[in-house]
Amino acid sequence: MLTYNRNLTRLGQRHASMASSVSARTIIAAALAASLPAGAAYADNECGSGTTVTCDSGPYTSGITYTGVTNLELSVVDNTSVTDGVNITPSGSGSGTIDVKVDTGTGTITSPASTGLIDSQYRTAVQVDLSGTSYGGKVSAELDSGTLKSTGYQTGGVYIGTYTSAPSADYEFDMSGGTIDFGGELSVGALLNNTSSGSSTIKMTGGTITGNAGIGASKQAGLWAVSFQKAATVTVSGGSITINADNSAAAYALAGGSSAATVNVSDMSISTTGDALATGADGRDGTGSAVVAMNDGSGNASVTMQSGNVTTSGDYANALQSIIAPVDSTVTSTSTVNLQGGTVTTTGASAAGVYAYGDSAGQAYADIDGGTVTTEGDGSHAVMVRMAGSDQAHIDMSAGTVTTKGDNAYGLYAQIRAGDNTNKANIYFHGGSVTTGDSGDPTKGTGSHAVYATTNNAAGSQAYAFVSKENIPLTINTYGANAYGILAEATLSGGTAYAGFQGGTIATEGAGSMGMAATAVDSDVTTNYYQGTLTTLGDGAHGVYATTGGAGNISMLLQNDGSASGQELSTSGDGAHGGYAYSNGSGSIDLWVSAGTFKNERGWFLRRGRPARQCEQYVGYHSHGECGRHHHR
């Protein structure tokens, strides 16, 4: 039964099931088929009979238990304390409304002792167990004041769900105040585990949730909504969640049907301190991410943050993550993270700030409309989108601030990974700022590109990065060696690359740190510098760079509106050309130089390799043929 525990809490080990052909919901359902334990002995109806009861004469030292109920509103109030929890069991059939309200002031409700190592089931301070029933309607719990406390393996504050049978009820938990304090491996603040046909909805507008790490404690969840067939939704708009265990999530929604998994964050403080599994960097399991929406059915997954702050300090611990990992990769589910405001921070290695992962025929998408994303560790990309399915990896940034401080830590990073995907890795950057590295420490930021689109797949795919200032200022700064401002890279045969710059400012400092570049193996590449200010400072740091091989062609445009607005293309450093185009194959090179201000001692460089010869052209040569065509307009 220990295997069941690990499967049920897929926030800690989802990668094992998600990567197989069996869905998470199938694994969980199989595990839930375990027989029910005898359980602790309780006297029923401690607070009186009827459909509306109030528990205000405690302490209740042996718990509060109601069984076989169809309609019940139970309130725990007036500083009442309860030992061994509040335990409700609905009637075997029928439909109604069951609601447990906790507004107990200074009172504390403590969960029963853990039995998880014996029966693989949760023991929580407030528990509605629908196992063995076909109950329909709505089951809910509310926390307005007071403390829900648990300590031990697979314990927690609130559990609504089933281990057997298929009730059709919808589940809901609302928290406006109070405290949930839990500890132990596989423990939870609140878990709605809807393995049948109902939805799961969690709302938090206030209060405090804390997961405490004991010896060996890991795989915890603050708020966790699961629905196998309907929507799973977590909305947090006040209060705080702090999780201090490894491989753990603060807010997590998992859906397995055609409805969506959704997490909404605003006016909220969320923090996780533990490391995640290294597989978290892949994106498919989301292990240890602070805020996660995941769908393994045919529905969408989305995370939206409007305000507040989300912080992780562990290695591989992503901050905001959406995941589409269906059994059927032909479904058109979309994976989306939308950052509208607030602050996102990660300090560990390989810990992304925003991460959208897709393995379907639908798009993986990150939309940055505001807010601040900062990552400090090596390999910790600020905004990352990875497509392992057949659609696009897409980033759109129109406002906000993005900063990375480690090596090989990209600002905006879109990747197509599937070998048979002929789609695009797209980045559109319209406003805001992206900075990589540290202006005060040149040893940091090595290889940390600001805007990086890459494909690792079949012919017909394209790495596409376009930076265009629109309504607000746009700046790109990189500090560190080999840290490009814009890079579009097709890494395998047949893929094309496009990099464009149309307004704003790009500045790089470091050897080999190109202003903008497009590279491919043997297909066409295009670099279009339309306007804006582009400066590089470093040896071999070309302003605009393009390279390919085979029959691939190179097209390069260099222009700006220097006379009107002070725009310029400037390079400073040994061997740093304003424009550099190199082909080691038979394709053409076409360089267009239009009006503008260009400050670079080395001028333009065109080179094409041939079996018998190589040739070079610098600025001042207006020629074509073996080396390519160089046009002034």
Protein Blocks (a to p, Z undefined) as FASTA:
>chain_A
ZZmmmmmmmmlmmmmmmmmmbdfklmmmmmmmpccdebjaddehknogcjbdcdfkbccf
ebpadehiabdcdddeehiacehiaaddddfbdcddddddddehjaccdddddfklmnop
acdfbdcdfehiacehjdddddfbdcdddedehiafbdcddfedjdfbdcddddfedjdd
dedehiafbdcddfblbccddddfedjddddddehiahiafbdcddfkbccddddfedjd
ddfbehiafbdcddfblbdcddddehiacddfbdcdfklmnomnopoiabdcddfblbcc
ddddfbdcdddfbehiafbdcddddfblmbccdcddddfbdjdddfbehiafbdcddddf
bdcddddfedjdddfbehiafbdcddfblbdcddddfbdcdddfbehiafbdcddfbfkb
cbdcddddfbdcddedjfklmkgoihiafbdcdddddehiacddddddfkbccddddede
hiafbdcddfbghiacddddeedjdddedehiafbdcddfklccddddfbdcdddedehi
afbdcddehjbdcdddddddfklnopacddedehiafbdcddfbfbdcdddddedddddf
klpadddddfkbccdddehiacehjnoccddZZ
